[in-house]
């Protein structure tokens, strides 16, 4: 292994570390980052329960 390999591995480790850090911070903030429009688990993320047919009546 030469110095270039070590530098590339270290750089890759830093990039992966930042990606993991970003994902963990985003999860702690309460989201997955993919949007809720088509998400089947949006009720679990936002604390809502299962909807029923009578939910849209006041």
VMD Tcl script that builds the backbone (N, CA, C; Angstrom):
set m [mol new atoms 174]
animate dup $m
set s [atomselect $m all]
$s set {name element resname resid chain x y z} {
  {N N UNK 1 A 0.852 -1.183 0.000}
  {CA C UNK 1 A 0.000 0.000 0.000}
  {C C UNK 1 A 0.895 1.243 0.000}
  {N N UNK 2 A 0.639 2.117 -0.917}
  {CA C UNK 2 A 1.443 3.331 -0.947}
  {C C UNK 2 A 0.646 4.501 -0.365}
  {N N UNK 3 A 1.226 5.657 -0.365}
  {CA C UNK 3 A 0.640 6.831 0.277}
  {C C UNK 3 A -0.654 7.269 -0.409}
  {N N UNK 4 A -0.743 7.094 -1.726}
  {CA C UNK 4 A -1.960 7.476 -2.458}
  {C C UNK 4 A -3.136 6.622 -1.998}
  {N N UNK 5 A -2.913 5.326 -1.820}
  {CA C UNK 5 A -3.975 4.440 -1.336}
  {C C UNK 5 A -4.457 4.849 0.045}
  {N N UNK 6 A -3.537 5.185 0.912}
  {CA C UNK 6 A -3.886 5.583 2.277}
  {C C UNK 6 A -4.689 6.879 2.269}
  {N N UNK 7 A -4.282 7.833 1.440}
  {CA C UNK 7 A -5.003 9.105 1.346}
  {C C UNK 7 A -6.409 8.886 0.797}
  {N N UNK 8 A -6.550 8.061 -0.228}
  {CA C UNK 8 A -7.870 7.794 -0.800}
  {C C UNK 8 A -8.785 7.067 0.193}
  {N N UNK 9 A -8.245 6.123 0.934}
  {CA C UNK 9 A -9.045 5.416 1.940}
  {C C UNK 9 A -9.470 6.371 3.046}
  {N N UNK 10 A -8.567 7.236 3.474}
  {CA C UNK 10 A -8.907 8.215 4.513}
  {C C UNK 10 A -9.972 9.187 4.016}
  {N N UNK 11 A -9.854 9.633 2.782}
  {CA C UNK 11 A -10.833 10.549 2.201}
  {C C UNK 11 A -12.200 9.869 2.084}
  {N N UNK 12 A -12.209 8.634 1.657}
  {CA C UNK 12 A -13.454 7.879 1.558}
  {C C UNK 12 A -14.086 7.685 2.938}
  {N N UNK 13 A -13.278 7.416 3.940}
  {CA C UNK 13 A -13.789 7.255 5.301}
  {C C UNK 13 A -14.399 8.555 5.821}
  {N N UNK 14 A -13.805 9.681 5.499}
  {CA C UNK 14 A -14.337 10.977 5.925}
  {C C UNK 14 A -15.676 11.250 5.248}
  {N N UNK 15 A -15.767 10.971 3.963}
  {CA C UNK 15 A -17.014 11.200 3.231}
  {C C UNK 15 A -18.123 10.305 3.786}
  {N N UNK 16 A -17.827 9.046 4.027}
  {CA C UNK 16 A -18.820 8.133 4.597}
  {C C UNK 16 A -19.205 8.575 5.997}
  {N N UNK 17 A -18.252 9.046 6.774}
  {CA C UNK 17 A -18.544 9.544 8.121}
  {C C UNK 17 A -19.494 10.732 8.097}
  {N N UNK 18 A -19.271 11.656 7.172}
  {CA C UNK 18 A -20.178 12.802 7.063}
  {C C UNK 18 A -21.568 12.378 6.611}
  {N N UNK 19 A -21.653 11.393 5.719}
  {CA C UNK 19 A -22.952 10.911 5.264}
  {C C UNK 19 A -23.719 10.259 6.411}
  {N N UNK 20 A -23.037 9.463 7.208}
  {CA C UNK 20 A -23.678 8.821 8.363}
  {C C UNK 20 A -24.096 9.873 9.377}
  {N N UNK 21 A -23.248 10.842 9.618}
  {CA C UNK 21 A -23.567 11.921 10.566}
  {C C UNK 21 A -24.805 12.687 10.117}
  {N N UNK 22 A -24.880 12.993 8.834}
  {CA C UNK 22 A -26.033 13.706 8.286}
  {C C UNK 22 A -27.308 12.888 8.464}
  {N N UNK 23 A -27.234 11.605 8.176}
  {CA C UNK 23 A -28.401 10.732 8.304}
  {C C UNK 23 A -28.861 10.634 9.753}
  {N N UNK 24 A -27.937 10.511 10.681}
  {CA C UNK 24 A -28.288 10.416 12.104}
  {C C UNK 24 A -28.928 11.715 12.582}
  {N N UNK 25 A -28.361 12.848 12.197}
  {CA C UNK 25 A -28.939 14.129 12.598}
  {C C UNK 25 A -30.327 14.314 12.022}
  {N N UNK 26 A -30.531 13.871 10.789}
  {CA C UNK 26 A -31.832 14.001 10.146}
  {C C UNK 26 A -32.861 13.096 10.821}
  {N N UNK 27 A -32.465 11.900 11.210}
  {CA C UNK 27 A -33.375 10.987 11.908}
  {C C UNK 27 A -33.770 11.553 13.269}
  {N N UNK 28 A -32.809 12.127 13.967}
  {CA C UNK 28 A -33.102 12.713 15.279}
  {C C UNK 28 A -34.037 13.907 15.170}
  {N N UNK 29 A -33.978 14.595 14.024}
  {CA C UNK 29 A -34.850 15.746 13.809}
  {C C UNK 29 A -36.265 15.307 13.441}
  {N N UNK 30 A -36.445 14.019 13.166}
  {CA C UNK 30 A -37.786 13.503 12.907}
  {C C UNK 30 A -38.149 13.354 11.457}
  {N N UNK 31 A -37.257 12.946 10.630}
  {CA C UNK 31 A -37.597 12.760 9.233}
  {C C UNK 31 A -36.667 11.805 8.543}
  {N N UNK 32 A -37.092 11.356 7.395}
  {CA C UNK 32 A -36.260 10.442 6.629}
  {C C UNK 32 A -35.618 11.128 5.432}
  {N N UNK 33 A -36.118 12.280 5.037}
  {CA C UNK 33 A -35.526 13.018 3.943}
  {C C UNK 33 A -36.078 12.688 2.575}
  {N N UNK 34 A -37.060 11.805 2.515}
  {CA C UNK 34 A -37.572 11.417 1.207}
  {C C UNK 34 A -38.934 12.021 0.917}
  {N N UNK 35 A -39.469 12.792 1.814}
  {CA C UNK 35 A -40.784 13.388 1.605}
  {C C UNK 35 A -41.878 12.470 2.097}
  {N N UNK 36 A -43.037 13.012 2.371}
  {CA C UNK 36 A -44.121 12.230 2.953}
  {C C UNK 36 A -45.255 11.945 1.975}
  {N N UNK 37 A -45.209 12.499 0.792}
  {CA C UNK 37 A -46.329 12.368 -0.133}
  {C C UNK 37 A -46.632 10.912 -0.481}
  {N N UNK 38 A -45.626 10.133 -0.744}
  {CA C UNK 38 A -45.834 8.745 -1.148}
  {C C UNK 38 A -45.293 7.755 -0.128}
  {N N UNK 39 A -45.044 8.197 1.066}
  {CA C UNK 39 A -44.430 7.354 2.084}
  {C C UNK 39 A -45.503 6.551 2.815}
  {N N UNK 40 A -45.339 5.248 2.865}
  {CA C UNK 40 A -46.309 4.404 3.564}
  {C C UNK 40 A -46.139 4.482 5.074}
  {N N UNK 41 A -45.006 4.986 5.542}
  {CA C UNK 41 A -44.775 5.069 6.976}
  {C C UNK 41 A -44.895 6.475 7.526}
  {N N UNK 42 A -45.529 7.390 6.811}
  {CA C UNK 42 A -45.597 8.777 7.268}
  {C C UNK 42 A -46.384 8.904 8.566}
  {N N UNK 43 A -47.357 8.034 8.804}
  {CA C UNK 43 A -48.111 8.086 10.052}
  {C C UNK 43 A -47.205 7.770 11.231}
  {N N UNK 44 A -46.262 6.877 11.052}
  {CA C UNK 44 A -45.338 6.525 12.126}
  {C C UNK 44 A -44.360 7.664 12.403}
  {N N UNK 45 A -43.948 8.372 11.372}
  {CA C UNK 45 A -42.994 9.476 11.542}
  {C C UNK 45 A -43.632 10.667 12.251}
  {N N UNK 46 A -44.872 10.935 11.934}
  {CA C UNK 46 A -45.524 12.137 12.423}
  {C C UNK 46 A -46.502 11.877 13.550}
  {N N UNK 47 A -46.538 10.659 14.068}
  {CA C UNK 47 A -47.362 10.353 15.225}
  {C C UNK 47 A -48.831 10.221 14.940}
  {N N UNK 48 A -49.234 10.230 13.701}
  {CA C UNK 48 A -50.640 10.077 13.362}
  {C C UNK 48 A -51.035 8.619 13.395}
  {N N UNK 49 A -52.286 8.378 13.600}
  {CA C UNK 49 A -52.779 7.007 13.586}
  {C C UNK 49 A -53.331 6.663 12.231}
  {N N UNK 50 A -53.930 5.527 12.156}
  {CA C UNK 50 A -54.560 5.125 10.914}
  {C C UNK 50 A -55.783 5.992 10.670}
  {N N UNK 51 A -55.962 6.389 9.417}
  {CA C UNK 51 A -57.103 7.253 9.119}
  {C C UNK 51 A -58.332 6.399 8.867}
  {N N UNK 52 A -59.463 6.975 9.127}
  {CA C UNK 52 A -60.718 6.273 8.862}
  {C C UNK 52 A -61.567 7.129 7.957}
  {N N UNK 53 A -62.695 6.605 7.537}
  {CA C UNK 53 A -63.549 7.319 6.601}
  {C C UNK 53 A -64.178 8.560 7.253}
  {N N UNK 54 A -64.281 8.615 8.567}
  {CA C UNK 54 A -64.920 9.732 9.253}
  {C C UNK 54 A -63.950 10.843 9.645}
  {N N UNK 55 A -62.677 10.725 9.287}
  {CA C UNK 55 A -61.707 11.738 9.682}
  {C C UNK 55 A -61.921 13.078 9.010}
  {N N UNK 56 A -62.512 13.106 7.837}
  {CA C UNK 56 A -62.642 14.387 7.153}
  {C C UNK 56 A -63.936 15.118 7.504}
  {N N UNK 57 A -64.671 14.635 8.463}
  {CA C UNK 57 A -65.863 15.334 8.935}
  {C C UNK 57 A -65.539 16.064 10.226}
  {N N UNK 58 A -65.955 17.317 10.360}
  {CA C UNK 58 A -65.619 18.080 11.573}
  {C C UNK 58 A -66.324 17.617 12.811}
}
mol reanalyze $m
mol bondsrecalc $m
mol representation Tube
mol addrep $m
